[in-house]
C-alpha cells in the first residue's frame, strides 16, 4: 500500500506557498483540492483531525434542503440539487440515493403545500436522475408499516446520503495527490500581513514546535472559528459575522426494517429525520439551538435528547426513550448571520469575503456540506485577480474522488468482486469496505486472511488500520472509530484500548487534541 505523496513544508520554507488554507473541514479540503488541481502550491493546516468539528456532525445528507423552500431560498436549493447529482457520480462509494417518506399531519403543513414544495424540489434541477416524488397511502404501502395508524397519507421523494467525514478525507487525499501539503494537528497561531505575502506562525500541537511559512493568499475556512481567526490571529476587520447553531443527533437500535428514511414534521414547524444508519441502527436528528459558548466543547443536552425521542414517538408505533440511546453527537454549524430571529430560519447559504488591502485573505462564512464543491469554485474565482495560477479550468465536477471511479449501479458487483478476491471476508465486511473505500478496498483486503494481521473486533483489521494511518492521516483510535468509520458503535472498551495500543506501538501516532464533536457511548450497550 502506497502512502500519500506530500510536499513537505520543511523543504520549502524558503519559497512562499500560493495558498495557505486554514481549516480541515469540508470547505477547506474542497478548496485545497480544487486549487492544487489548478496548479497552485497549497498548504492546508487543521488544528485537530480532519473533519473533527462541524463536518463530522451533520445529518449526513446530500440534499437540496426541502424545508429551505419555505424561506424562498430557491437559488441555494437549485444549486444544492445540481450538486447532489454531481456528487452522486464522483463519489458513488460514500454517497448514494435514498428515499424519504414524509407523513402528512392535518395539524401541520397542508397537503397542497407539501405537494407544491415537492413538485418544485423535483423540477428545480433539470438534470435530476433520481426517482421523483410519489403520493403514498400508508394503509396499503409498505412504508406505512412502522407508522401509527393515524397517519394515512404522505409522500415519498429522493435525496442522497453521505459519509460526511469520509467525504472530507477523500478531498484531502486528492489534494495531496495533486501536491498539496496537508498538516493535521497544526494550528495557525498568528499571521503578519505584508503588501504581497503573509508570514504565518504554525504550531505543531503534537510536538509543541513552531515554524514559519509564507503564503501569497490565506483562505480562512476555520468554520466556527472564522471570525475569531480574523480578529485575533490575522488582525483583519470584517462586517460579516457567523451565527453558531448547535445541531445534535441520537442513535438508537434500528426502529424499522425498510431502507427508506423518514422526515417528520413537528408542532414547532421544525423537521427531524429518522434514517437507517450503519445497518443496525437508526439516526435521529437534528436540533437547532443557538450556541454562544466554546465551539470546541459541544455536547447534546437532556432536553435535546427528549425532544428527538418525542419527535419519533409522535409518528412511530415503536417508541424510544433516552434509555434506548446508544450514541450521541453534537456539533456547531457556523451559519452566515443574516439577522434572522429564529435559529431554524438562518440561511444555509454562504458568503465569501475577500479583503485585499494587503496580501489577500478570503473568509468563508456559512455553507452546507452539499454545496462544498461549488463553494470552492466560487472561492477560487474570487481570487484569480490576485493569483492567476487559480485561473485554470474548473475540473472537480467530473473527476471521481479516491476510490470512486465506478458507476453507482456497479456497487453490488464491486462487493462481489472483493469477496471473490478475498473469500475470507464476510458479506457484511466486504460491503463495509467498499462503502468506505470504493475501489481502494482492494488495496486493503488481501487474498489470504493471515495477511490482514490482527483483528481488533467489529471487522477492523491491522491491515485497514495501517492503511488509514499511512493514507488518511489517522493518528488515534478515535480518528479511526468515529471519523474514518463508525465502528466505535460496535466495539467494546477492551477492543478500543487494544486498537489504541497498536497505534502507539506502531509509532508516529499522537493522541488527538480536543474534539468539538461530542461523541458519547452508553457503555452498558457494548
C-alpha positions in Angstrom: 0.0 0.0 0.0 1.5 3.3 -1.0 1.4 6.3 1.3 0.2 9.8 0.4 2.6 11.8 -1.7 3.1 15.0 0.2 5.3 18.1 -0.4 7.0 18.6 3.0 6.7 22.3 4.2 10.0 21.8 5.9 11.7 21.6 2.5 10.0 24.7 1.0 10.0 27.2 3.8 12.2 29.5 1.7 9.6 29.6 -1.0 6.1 31.0 -0.4 3.0 28.9 -0.9 0.4 30.2 -3.3 -2.3 29.4 -0.8 -2.5 28.7 2.9 -5.8 27.1 3.8 -6.8 27.2 7.4 -9.4 24.6 8.3 -9.6 20.8 7.6 -13.3 20.6 7.3 -15.2 20.0 4.0 -14.8 23.6 2.8 -11.1 23.8 3.5 -10.3 20.4 2.0 -12.6 21.0 -1.0 -10.8 24.3 -1.7 -7.4 22.8 -1.3 -8.2 20.0 -3.8 -9.6 22.4 -6.4 -6.6 24.8 -6.0 -4.0 22.1 -6.2 -5.6 20.7 -9.3 -5.3 24.1 -11.0 -1.5 24.0 -10.3 -1.3 26.2 -7.2 1.1 25.3 -4.3 -1.2 24.6 -1.3 -0.6 24.2 2.4 -3.6 23.2 4.5 -3.5 23.3 8.3 -6.1 21.8 10.7 -5.8 22.3 14.4 -7.2 18.8 15.2 -8.0 15.8 12.9 -9.7 16.2 9.6 -13.4 16.6 10.0 -13.1 16.9 13.8 -15.8 19.5 14.0 -18.8 20.6 12.0 -18.1 18.3 9.0 -18.5 15.1 11.1 -21.5 16.4 13.0 -24.0 16.7 10.1 -27.2 14.8 9.5 -25.1 13.1 6.7 -27.4 14.2 3.8 -26.6 15.3 0.3 -29.8 17.2 -0.3 -31.2 20.4 -1.7 -32.9 21.2 1.6 -36.6 20.8 1.1 -37.6 23.0 4.0 -35.4 25.9 2.7 -38.1 26.4 0.1 -40.3 27.8 2.8 -37.7 30.6 3.3 -37.6 31.3 -0.5 -34.0 30.0 -0.8 -34.6 28.9 -4.4 -31.1 29.7 -5.7 -29.5 27.7 -2.8 -31.9 24.7 -3.2 -31.3 24.7 -7.0 -27.5 24.8 -6.6 -27.6 22.1 -4.0 -29.8 19.8 -6.1 -27.4 20.2 -9.1 -24.5 19.4 -6.8 -26.4 16.4 -5.5 -26.3 14.9 -9.0 -22.6 15.6 -9.4 -21.6 14.2 -6.1 -23.5 11.0 -6.6 -21.4 10.4 -9.7 -17.9 11.3 -8.3 -18.3 9.5 -5.0 -20.6 6.5 -5.5 -19.0 4.6 -2.7 -19.7 7.1 0.1 -22.7 8.9 -1.4 -25.8 7.1 -2.5 -29.5 7.8 -3.2 -32.1 7.4 -0.5 -35.9 7.7 -0.5 -37.5 9.8 2.2 -41.0 9.3 3.5 -42.9 12.4 4.6 -46.1 11.6 6.5 -48.8 14.2 6.3 -50.3 15.6 9.5 -53.5 17.5 9.5 -52.3 19.6 12.4 -49.2 20.9 10.5 -48.5 22.0 6.9 -51.4 21.3 4.5 -51.1 18.6 1.9 -51.3 21.0 -1.0 -48.3 23.0 0.3 -46.2 19.8 0.7 -47.2 18.7 -2.8 -46.2 22.1 -4.2 -42.9 22.1 -2.4 -42.1 18.6 -3.6 -43.0 19.5 -7.2 -40.5 22.4 -7.1 -38.0 20.1 -5.5 -38.3 17.6 -8.3 -38.0 20.3 -11.1 -35.5 22.9 -9.9 -32.8 20.7 -11.2 -33.4 19.9 -14.8 -30.7 17.1 -14.8 -32.3 15.2 -12.0 -31.8 11.4 -12.4 -33.3 10.2 -9.2 -36.9 8.9 -9.0 -39.4 11.7 -8.5 -42.0 12.2 -5.7 -44.9 9.8 -5.4 -48.0 10.0 -3.2 -48.3 7.2 -0.6 -51.3 5.5 1.0 -49.8 4.2 4.3 -52.7 1.7 4.7 -51.6 -0.2 1.6 -47.9 0.8 1.1 -45.0 -1.0 2.9 -43.6 2.4 4.1 -46.6 2.8 6.4 -45.9 -0.3 8.5 -43.7 1.4 11.1 -46.1 4.4 11.5 -49.0 4.9 13.8 -52.5 4.3 12.3 -53.4 7.9 12.4 -51.1 8.7 9.6 -52.9 7.7 6.4 -51.2 9.5 3.6 -48.0 11.1 2.7 -45.3 11.5 0.1 -42.0 9.8 -0.8 -39.2 11.7 -2.5 -35.5 11.3 -3.3 -32.3 12.7 -1.8 -28.8 11.5 -1.0 -26.9 10.1 1.9 -23.2 10.8 2.6 -20.5 9.5 4.9 -19.6 13.1 5.8 -16.2 12.8 7.5 -15.0 10.4 4.7 -16.0 13.0 2.1 -13.6 15.4 3.9 -10.8 12.9 4.0 -11.2 11.9 0.3 -10.9 15.5 -0.7 -7.8 15.9 1.4 -6.3 12.7 -0.2 -6.9 14.0 -3.7 -5.5 17.4 -2.8 -2.3 15.6 -1.5 -2.2 13.5 -4.7 -2.0 16.8 -6.6 0.8 18.1 -4.5 -0.9 19.9 -1.6 0.6 19.6 1.9 -2.0 18.5 4.4 -0.9 19.2 8.0 -3.3 18.0 10.7 -2.9 18.9 14.4 -1.3 22.1 13.2 -2.7 25.5 14.3 -2.3 28.9 12.9 -1.1 31.0 15.8 -0.6 34.3 14.1 -0.1 35.8 10.7 1.7 39.0 9.7 0.4 40.8 6.6 2.7 42.3 4.0 1.8 44.0 0.8 2.2 40.8 -1.2 2.8 38.0 1.3 1.5 36.6 4.6 4.1 35.3 7.1 2.3 32.7 9.3 3.4 31.1 12.5 2.2 27.5 12.8 2.1 25.3 16.0 2.5 21.5 15.8 0.1 20.6 18.5 1.7 17.1 18.9 5.3 18.1 19.3 4.8 21.7 20.5 7.2 23.0 17.9 6.5 26.1 15.9 7.6 27.1 12.4 7.1 30.0 10.0 5.8 29.8 6.4 4.9 32.4 3.8 1.9 32.4 1.5 0.5 34.7 -1.1 -3.1 34.2 0.0 -4.8 32.9 3.1 -8.1 31.2 2.8 -9.9 31.2 6.2 -12.1 28.1 6.2 -12.0 27.8 10.0 -15.7 27.1 10.4 -16.9 28.2 13.9 -13.6 30.0 14.4 -13.7 32.0 11.2 -14.5 35.3 12.9 -12.1 34.7 15.8 -9.2 34.0 13.3 -9.9 37.2 11.5 -10.0 39.3 14.6 -7.4 37.7 16.9 -4.9 35.9 14.7 -4.6 38.0 11.5 -6.0 41.4 12.6 -8.5 41.9 9.8 -11.8 43.6 10.3 -15.0 42.2 8.7 -18.6 43.3 8.6 -19.7 39.7 8.2 -20.4 37.5 11.2 -21.2 33.9 11.9 -24.1 32.7 14.0 -23.4 29.5 15.8 -26.2 27.0 15.9 -25.8 23.6 17.7 -27.2 20.5 16.0 -27.5 17.3 18.0 -28.3 13.7 17.0 -29.0 10.5 18.7 -28.5 6.9 17.5 -30.8 4.1 18.7 -31.2 0.4 17.7 -32.9 0.0 14.4 -36.5 1.3 14.5 -37.7 -0.1 11.2 -36.6 -2.6 8.6 -37.1 -0.6 5.4 -34.3 1.2 3.6 -36.3 4.4 3.4 -35.7 7.3 5.8 -38.5 9.3 7.3 -38.8 13.1 7.6 -41.0 14.1 10.5 -42.8 17.4 11.0 -43.1 18.8 14.5 -45.6 21.2 16.0 -42.8 23.9 16.2 -42.5 23.6 12.4 -39.1 22.0 12.6 -38.4 18.7 11.0 -36.5 15.7 12.3 -35.1 12.8 10.2 -35.1 9.2 11.2 -32.6 7.5 8.9 -31.3 3.9 8.6 -27.7 4.0 10.0 -24.7 1.7 9.8 -27.0 -1.3 9.0 -28.0 -2.0 12.6 -29.2 1.4 13.9 -31.4 4.5 13.3 -30.1 8.0 13.3 -32.4 10.7 14.6 -31.8 14.4 14.2 -31.2 17.3 14.2 -31.9 20.1 16.6 -31.3 23.8 16.1 -30.2 25.5 19.3 -28.4 28.9 19.4 -24.8 28.4 20.7 -22.7 31.1 22.3 -20.2 29.0 24.2 -16.8 27.5 23.2 -17.4 25.8 19.7 -14.7 23.3 20.7 -16.7 21.8 23.6 -20.2 20.9 22.5 -22.5 18.1 23.6 -26.1 17.2 23.5 -28.4 18.3 26.3 -31.0 16.2 28.1 -33.7 18.4 26.7 -32.5 17.8 23.1 -32.5 14.0 23.7 -36.0 14.2 25.0 -37.1 16.4 22.0 -35.8 13.9 19.5 -37.4 11.0 21.3 -40.7 12.8 21.3 -40.4 13.6 17.6 -40.1 10.0 16.8 -42.7 8.8 19.2 -45.2 11.2 17.6 -45.1 9.1 14.4 -43.8 5.6 15.0 -45.5 2.6 16.6 -42.3 1.6 18.3 -41.4 4.2 20.8 -37.9 5.2 22.0 -36.7 6.7 25.3 -33.4 8.3 26.4 -32.5 4.8 27.8 -32.5 3.5 24.2 -29.9 5.9 23.0 -26.6 4.1 22.3 -24.7 7.1 20.9 -25.0 10.8 20.5 -23.1 13.5 18.7 -23.4 17.3 18.6 -21.7 20.0 16.6 -21.8 23.7 15.9 -22.9 24.9 12.5 -21.2 28.2 11.6 -24.1 29.8 9.7 -23.8 33.2 8.0 -25.6 35.7 10.3 -28.4 37.2 8.3 -30.1 38.6 11.4 -32.9 36.1 11.4 -34.7 35.8 14.7 -35.2 32.0 14.5 -32.2 29.7 14.5 -34.1 27.4 12.1 -34.6 30.2 9.7 -31.0 31.3 9.4 -29.8 30.9 5.9 -27.7 27.9 4.9 -26.2 29.8 2.0 -22.6 31.0 2.1 -20.8 34.4 1.8 -17.2 34.6 0.6 -15.5 37.7 1.9 -12.2 38.9 0.3 -10.0 41.5 2.0 -7.2 42.7 -0.3 -6.0 45.8 1.5 -2.6 44.0 1.6 -1.9 40.3 0.8 -5.3 38.9 0.2 -7.4 36.8 2.6 -10.7 35.1 1.7 -13.0 34.1 4.6 -15.8 31.5 4.3 -19.0 32.4 6.2 -21.7 29.7 6.3 -22.3 27.0 3.7 -23.6 23.4 3.8 -21.9 20.1 3.0 -23.8 19.5 -0.2 -22.5 22.7 -1.8 -18.9 22.5 -0.8 -17.6 21.8 -4.3 -19.4 24.8 -5.8 -18.3 26.9 -2.9 -14.7 26.0 -3.7 -15.1 27.0 -7.3 -16.6 30.3 -6.3 -13.8 31.0 -3.8 -11.1 30.5 -6.4 -13.0 32.6 -8.9 -12.8 35.5 -6.4 -9.0 35.1 -6.1 -8.0 34.8 -9.7 -7.3 38.5 -9.9 -4.7 38.2 -7.2 -3.3 34.8 -8.2 -3.6 34.0 -11.9 -2.5 30.4 -11.2 -6.0 29.8 -9.9 -7.5 30.6 -13.3 -7.3 27.1 -14.7 -10.4 25.4 -15.9 -13.0 24.0 -13.4 -12.3 20.3 -13.1 -13.8 18.9 -9.9 -17.4 18.3 -11.2 -16.4 15.3 -13.2 -13.3 13.9 -11.5 -14.0 11.0 -9.1 -12.8 11.1 -5.6 -10.3 8.4 -4.5 -11.9 5.0 -4.8 -15.0 6.3 -6.7 -14.0 5.5 -10.2 -17.0 3.3 -10.9 -20.7 3.8 -11.7 -23.1 3.7 -8.7 -25.0 0.8 -10.4 -21.9 -1.3 -10.2 -21.6 -1.1 -6.4 -23.0 -4.6 -5.7 -20.7 -6.0 -8.4 -17.7 -4.4 -6.7 -18.7 -6.0 -3.4 -19.0 -9.4 -5.1 -15.6 -8.9 -6.8 -14.0 -8.1 -3.4 -15.4 -11.2 -1.9 -14.2 -13.3 -4.8 -10.7 -11.8 -4.3 -10.7 -12.2 -0.5 -13.1 -15.1 0.2 -12.4 -14.9 3.9 -14.4 -11.6 4.2 -18.0 -11.9 5.3 -20.6 -10.3 3.1 -21.1 -7.6 5.7 -17.3 -6.9 5.9 -17.0 -6.7 2.1 -20.0 -4.4 1.9 -18.5 -2.1 4.6 -15.1 -1.9 2.9 -16.5 -1.0 -0.5 -18.8 1.5 1.1 -15.9 3.2 2.9 -13.2 2.9 0.3 -14.7 2.1 -3.0 -12.1 0.5 -5.3 -9.4 1.2 -2.7 -10.9 -1.7 -0.7 -8.8 -3.9 -3.0 -5.7 -2.1 -1.6 -6.8 -3.1 1.9 -8.2 -6.6 1.6 -5.8 -9.5 0.9 -6.5 -12.9 -0.6 -5.0 -14.6 2.4 -6.7 -13.8 5.8 -3.3 -14.2 7.6 -2.0 -11.1 5.7 -4.8 -9.0 7.3 -2.9 -9.0 10.6 -4.6 -8.6 14.0 -8.3 -8.3 14.2 -9.5 -5.8 16.7 -13.2 -6.5 16.6 -16.1 -5.2 14.5 -14.4 -6.4 11.3 -11.5 -4.0 11.8 -8.1 -5.4 10.9 -4.5 -4.2 11.3 -4.2 -4.0 7.5 -7.1 -1.5 7.5 -5.6 0.4 10.4 -2.2 0.7 8.7 -3.9 1.9 5.5 -5.7 4.7 7.5 -2.5 5.8 9.2 -0.4 5.7 6.0 -3.0 7.2 3.7 -5.7 9.1 5.6 -3.9 10.9 8.5 -5.4 8.8 11.2 -3.4 9.1 14.4 -5.7 7.7 17.2 -8.4 5.1 17.9 -10.9 8.0 17.9 -9.9 9.1 14.4 -10.5 5.6 13.1 -13.6 4.6 15.1 -15.6 7.8 14.8 -14.4 9.6 11.7 -12.8 7.2 9.3 -15.6 4.8 10.2 -18.3 4.4 12.8 -17.0 1.1 14.2 -17.0 2.6 17.6 -20.7 1.8 17.8 -19.8 -1.9 17.7 -16.5 -2.2 19.7 -16.1 -2.9 23.4 -13.8 -0.7 25.6 -11.2 -3.5 25.6 -11.2 -3.7 21.8 -10.8 0.1 21.6 -7.9 0.1 24.1 -6.2 -2.7 22.1 -6.5 -0.6 19.0 -5.0 2.5 20.6 -2.1 0.4 22.0 -1.5 -1.0 18.5 -1.4 2.6 17.0 1.0 3.8 19.7 3.3 0.8 19.4 3.3 1.1 15.6 5.0 4.5 16.0 4.3 8.0 14.7 0.9 8.3 16.3 0.0 11.1 18.6 -3.1 11.4 20.8 -5.8 13.6 19.4 -6.4 17.1 20.6 -9.9 18.0 22.0 -12.8 17.5 19.6 -15.7 19.9 19.1 -17.9 17.0 18.1 -19.1 15.3 21.3 -19.4 11.6 20.9 -20.7 9.7 23.9 -21.2 6.0 24.2 -23.5 4.2 26.6 -21.2 1.5 27.9 -23.8 -0.9 29.0 -24.9 -1.5 25.4 -21.4 -2.6 24.2 
